[in-house]
Amino acid sequence: MNEGEQTGLATMRDCWITGGATFDLAPTAWKTIAGGASPDEQERRFLAIAAQALDVALRPAAPKTLKRRPPLPRLALPMLPERLRPLLRAALKHAVDARRKTRVVTLVASRGFVLHPMDWMPVASDQNSPDVYAPWIDWQASVDGERHAPQEKLTAENWDEFYPAARRIALADMRRSEPASARLLIEAKASGEPAEVRLALVELMRFGLNPEDAPFLKSLSADRSGKVRELAGRLLARLGEHGRSDDGGPGDPAAELAAFISEGKSGFIRRRSIYTPAKLKSPAQEMRRAELFETCNLVDLAARFSATEPEFIGAWQFGADNNAAAPSLSVLRLNAALAEHQSRTDT
């Protein structure tokens, strides 16, 4: 319906309101339909056609701000099987923040699957999701749906031309082949990024980590973000260096968390250590312990009990405190279901 037809329809409506006949005002095609009928029947036919004209012939124009987006990219791994999606949604429900949800996503990716986009989608600023989701992250970051990350090598000059996920993958590849060049890029660009992005960039230093990285990691002891300082300390520990001056002291979160955990022994013949959440005196202490579990490095915590990370996990007694274990149970069930599915697929 063009503008003239819309004007004619408005004129016919005004004529009906005043009680007049509209035959002379009707479009030629309408007159052909109603021409052989009586005057009253003509008006009824015109009214029936006009009642549907706006719904059938008139389509509202799309707003100018609306932009066409390309289809959601297909990822390199298959979707999680449909029968496992309820378990996944339960695990995501217990994961109350983005960091915990990312852990669930990483677990599923380690089993060779990706999530359905209706269950979970990374945001454009995501820096921690598995690399398999990089096409989705860049798709989210592509506002106009047309721009793509450049294919040339990442440099300081084209740094801003890369979307965050593509930049992370390029830096990870560079750390494997040219660790010094990647470190110089991170050192030059990380300081100008928000804390979340700085943390993700420094985390890439784990690829190709070598003693030449120690000076840069030590310089991060003055970083504004506590998470960045903690991560740099863990990377330095892998190099046999110390990035923290308060290890074991009152400011050490691992030492504080260890005080909330009880160590015991189990078994008559082969005695082994077991670790359980200590009985606390107040809700405030329970809240503080929960905060420390979220921020403390598990390797540091295990070291407080002279144990390795696998030993500490294997000796942890989940059933001793159901409230503390509840968020983990859904993830454990999902992990078991994925393992069972893989075993069936392999056989």
N, C-alpha and C positions, 0 to 999 in steps of 0.2 A: 504494500500500500504506500503510494507516494504522498507527498505533502498536499497535492490538490485533492486527492481522494479523502484524506483526513479532514480537510476543510469542508468538503461536501457532506461528509458524515456528520460533522458538528452542526452544519446548517439544517440537515434533516432532523436531527435531535431537537433543535430549537423549534422547528416547525411542529413537531409532534407535541411538544410542551404547550404550544399555543392552540392546538387543536386543528391545525391546517393539514392539507393534503401535500404529499411529498413526491408525487410522480414526476413532476417537471424537474425536481432537484436531484433525482436518483441518477447514478451512473448508467451509461448506456447498457452495460452488461446486465444490470439489475432489471432495467426496463424490458429486456428480452425475456427474462424469466417470468415477469409478472404481467406482460403486455396483454394477454388474452383473458385476464380475469376481471372480475367486477372491481369497482373502485375500492370497496372495503377489503376484498381479498388481496388486492395489490398492496394496500398498506400493511396487511398482516404479513405478507411475504417479505416486504421490505424490512419490517420490524424483525422478522426471524433472521434475515441475512445480517442486519446491522448488529444484532445481539451477539453474533459470533465473529464479526469482522475484526474487532480489536484482538481477540484471542488467536485467530487463525491467520489473518493477513498482516498484522502488525507485530513486529518483533523488536523489542528494545535493543538499542545499539549497545555494544559492550563498552564499558568505561575506558577512557583513553589510558588509564593507569594499568589496565589489564595487559599482561604480557604472556606470550606463549612460552611454555617451558618444554624442554625435551623430555622424553620418557625417562623414568628412573633407571639408572644404569643397572645392568645385570652384573652381579658379583661373581668372583672366581669360585666360590664354594656354593654347594647346594643349600637350599632352604632347610631349616629344621623340619623333620617329619611332623605331619599334622597331629599325630597322636601324642607327641611330646610337648606340644605348645601349651596345654594346660599347666604342666609342670613348670615350664618356663615362666608363664605369667605369674604363677605363685611365687617363684623365686624373685621376679622383678618387683612383686608387691612388697615382699619383705625388705628389699633393697631400697631404703627410704631416701637415699640421695644419689646424685649422678655418679659419684665415685664407686659406690657399691654396685650400681647397675652395670657399670663398665666392667667390673670384675665378673659378673654373670656372663656378659657378652664375650669376654675374653675366654672364659671357661668353655662356652659353646664353640667358639672359633678353634680352640685347641683340639676339640673333638671332630673338627672338619665340617662345621655347619655355620650358617649365618642365620640371623633372626628374620622373621617376616616383618616387613616395614610397618604393618598395623600393630605389631607388638612393641617394636622399639625402632627409633630412628635417631642417628647421631645429629647433633646440632652443628651449625656451620662453624662454630668456634671450638669444636671438639678436638682435643689434642691427645687423648689417651686411648681411644678405641683401637682395636687391632687394625693393621694396615689394610686388611681385606675390605674394610669399609671406606677407604679413601675416596672411591668414586662417588659414594653417597654424600660424603662430607663436602666434596667439591661441588656436587650438584646443589646442595643446600646453599653453599657460599656463592654460587653463580646467580646473581640477582636477575640478570637479563637473560639467562639461559643460553647465551651465545658465546660468551668468552670462555676460553679454555686455557689451562695452564700451559706455558711454553714448553716445548720439547727440548730446548737446549739445556746445557749444563747450568746448574744453579750457581750464581755468583752474587757478590755484594751489589752489583749494578741492577740485576734483574730480580732481586730478592722479593720485592713487593708485587711482582707479576705472578708469583706462584701463590696458589691457594694454600691454606695452612696444611691440609693433608698431603698435597703433592709436595710441598716443601719438606715436610717431615720424612717422606719416603726418599726424596732426593738426598737429604742429609744423612739418612741411615745408610744408603748405598755408598755415599762418599766416605762415611766413617769406616766402612769396610775396605775400601780401595785406597782412599787418600785421607787417613785420619787427621793428619796435621792440617790439611786444607780445610776440612770440615770444622776442626776445632777453632781455627782462625775466624771462620764465618760465624760460628756460634758466639765466639768471644766478642766479635764486632757488633753483632745484631741483637744479642739477647738482652743487653742492658736497656734497650729502648722498648722492649716488649712488656706487656702486663705480666704479673706474677705467674698466672696460669700458663702462659705461653713460654715464659722463661723456664719454668719447671719441666715442660715437655721437651724443650731444646736441650737442657742439661741432661735429661734422662737418656738422650741419644748418645751421650758420651760412653755409655756401656759398650757400644760397638767399637771394637778395636782399641779398647782401653789400654793405655801404655804409660810408662813413667813420665813421658814428655807432657802428659796431660795434668800432672800433679800441680804445677804452678798455677794454672788457670783454676783448677778446682779449689785450691787453697785460697785464691782471691775471692771465692764465693762465700767465704766465712763472714764477709761483711755485707752480703746481699740483704735486701730489705725483707725478703720472704723467708720465714722460718722453714718452710717446706723445701725451699731451694738449698738452704744451708744444711739441712738434714740429709738431703739427697747427695750433695757434694761430699759430705762426711762419709756416707756409705761407699761412694765410689773411691774415695781416698783409702778407705779401709781395705778395699780389694787390692790396692797397690802397696799395702803395707805402710801407709802413711796415716797420720792422725790429723783430722780436720777439726776436732772438738777438743776444747781445753777443760770441759766440765764432765768428761766421761766418769761415771760412778759417783759424781758429786750430787749435791742437792738439786741442781738444775738439770740433771740427766733424766729424761722421761722414762728410759728403760729401767733405771734404778727405782723410780717412783712406782712404775707399774709392777715391778717384781715384788714389791711389798704387798701388793694386793693379791698375790698368787701364793698358794700353799704347795710346798713340795713334800711328797711322801714316798713310801716304798710299797711295792706290791710283789706277791709271789713268795713261796716258801723255799723253793730250791734255787731258782734263778731270781734274785732280787733285782728289781728294776725301778727306776724313778717314775713317778706319776705326778702330774701337775693339775691342780684344781683351783677354781676361783675361791678365794678366801671368803669366809663369812664376814660381812661388813656390818658396821654399827648403824649406818644412817643412809638414807637415799642419796644424800650429797656425795658420799663416798662411792656409791654405785654409779652415779652420773660421772664422777671424775674418772673412775676406772674405764667406763665406756669411752670417754674422750681419749684416754691414753691408748686404748686398743686401736682407735682410729688413726692416731698420729705416730705411734711408736713403731720403729723398725723391728720386725720379727727376729731378724738375725741378732740385733743387739739384745733383745729380750732373752733369746735362747742363750746367748753368751753369759748373761747374768747368772744362769743356772749351770754353766759349764757344759752346755749341750749344743749340738748342731741344730739347724732348723728342722730337718726331717725327724731327728730324735725328739725334739720338743713337741712337734705336731703329733707324732705317734703316741706320745705319753700323755697328751692332753685328755682329760676326762670330761667329755661333753655332757654326760648325763648328770654331773654333779650340780649343775645350776641350769635348770631348764630355761630360765629367763635369758641367761647369757648365751645359751646355745640355740635358742629359737630361730634367730635370723639365719643361722648357718644350716639348719636342718633342711630347708627347702632347696638350698644350693646343693647339699649332699645328695638329696633324692634325685635332683636333675642330673647330677654327675653320674650317679649309679645307672640311671635310665639311659644316658648317652653311652656309657660303657657297654651296657647290655645290647643296645641297638648296634653298636659297632661289632660286637662279637657275633651277632646274628648275621650281619652283612658279610663279615669275613668268611664265615663258614658257608 
